[in-house]
């Protein structure tokens, strides 16, 4: 979907990562910002005061993060090429929506597809925004599109099986979407630790580029 909208891989990848950052949820429905905020609160009591206060402050700031999945907006007004007034297709109005990078001229008018994220009551365009033709905008139904994507993901996950490190054979659907029935596993899950799936913090650490990779990219 992102590739069809963006038309090229780099922009599509940026849209995908923006969606992952703010719309990913664990098995209990917790977002990444909420998971990080909870980890800050769990860690804070174990720290010295000079470390505890920044962690508590960070948790409070993370609590202000919320997002809108990719959807369509009509551009009502634009200031300085980066600040927009947008009307969602359901009629909601968003003022002073900021783009962190300059938006191409052709995206500053008409209808656009974008992901919004809110931080400390300020709205931002997260990832690239794409201008839509009138026909594409008229035919867009965000709820139906996302519902179809989730349905296909679930159906595909039910067809894939694997053996866990603990020797248990389960479906990918069970791994990704079902909450553990074992009390111990559920207790760990309540702390954001799942014994049958990668820890999100290990995943974030894996995403960090190594010194070698940074050297190569430079």
Secondary structure in CASP SS format (residue, H / E / C, confidence):
PFRMAT SS
TARGET T0000
AUTHOR 0000-0000-0000
METHOD secondary structure of the structure
MODEL  1
X C 1.00
X H 1.00
X H 1.00
X H 1.00
X H 1.00
X H 1.00
X C 1.00
X C 1.00
X H 1.00
X H 1.00
X H 1.00
X H 1.00
X H 1.00
X H 1.00
X H 1.00
X H 1.00
X H 1.00
X H 1.00
X H 1.00
X H 1.00
X H 1.00
X H 1.00
X H 1.00
X C 1.00
X E 1.00
X C 1.00
X C 1.00
X C 1.00
X C 1.00
X C 1.00
X E 1.00
X H 1.00
X H 1.00
X H 1.00
X H 1.00
X H 1.00
X H 1.00
X H 1.00
X H 1.00
X H 1.00
X H 1.00
X H 1.00
X H 1.00
X H 1.00
X C 1.00
X C 1.00
X C 1.00
X C 1.00
X H 1.00
X H 1.00
X H 1.00
X H 1.00
X H 1.00
X H 1.00
X H 1.00
X H 1.00
X H 1.00
X H 1.00
X H 1.00
X H 1.00
X H 1.00
X H 1.00
X C 1.00
X C 1.00
X C 1.00
X E 1.00
X E 1.00
X E 1.00
X E 1.00
X E 1.00
X E 1.00
X E 1.00
X E 1.00
X E 1.00
X E 1.00
X E 1.00
X E 1.00
X E 1.00
X E 1.00
X C 1.00
X C 1.00
X C 1.00
X E 1.00
X E 1.00
X E 1.00
X E 1.00
X E 1.00
X E 1.00
X C 1.00
X C 1.00
X C 1.00
X C 1.00
X E 1.00
X E 1.00
X E 1.00
X E 1.00
X E 1.00
X E 1.00
X E 1.00
X C 1.00
X C 1.00
X C 1.00
X C 1.00
X C 1.00
X H 1.00
X H 1.00
X H 1.00
X C 1.00
X C 1.00
X C 1.00
X E 1.00
X E 1.00
X E 1.00
X E 1.00
X E 1.00
X E 1.00
X E 1.00
X E 1.00
X E 1.00
X C 1.00
X C 1.00
X E 1.00
X E 1.00
X E 1.00
X E 1.00
X E 1.00
X E 1.00
X E 1.00
X E 1.00
X E 1.00
X E 1.00
X E 1.00
X C 1.00
X H 1.00
X H 1.00
X H 1.00
X H 1.00
X H 1.00
X C 1.00
X C 1.00
X C 1.00
X H 1.00
X H 1.00
X H 1.00
X H 1.00
X H 1.00
X H 1.00
X H 1.00
X H 1.00
X H 1.00
X H 1.00
X H 1.00
X H 1.00
X H 1.00
X H 1.00
X H 1.00
X H 1.00
X H 1.00
X C 1.00
X C 1.00
X E 1.00
X E 1.00
X E 1.00
X C 1.00
X C 1.00
X C 1.00
X C 1.00
X C 1.00
X E 1.00
X E 1.00
X E 1.00
X H 1.00
X H 1.00
X H 1.00
X H 1.00
X H 1.00
X H 1.00
X C 1.00
X C 1.00
X C 1.00
X C 1.00
X C 1.00
X H 1.00
X H 1.00
X H 1.00
X H 1.00
X H 1.00
X H 1.00
X H 1.00
X H 1.00
X C 1.00
X C 1.00
X C 1.00
X C 1.00
X C 1.00
X C 1.00
X C 1.00
X C 1.00
X C 1.00
X H 1.00
X H 1.00
X H 1.00
X H 1.00
X H 1.00
X H 1.00
X H 1.00
X H 1.00
X C 1.00
X C 1.00
X C 1.00
X H 1.00
X H 1.00
X H 1.00
X H 1.00
X H 1.00
X H 1.00
X H 1.00
X C 1.00
END
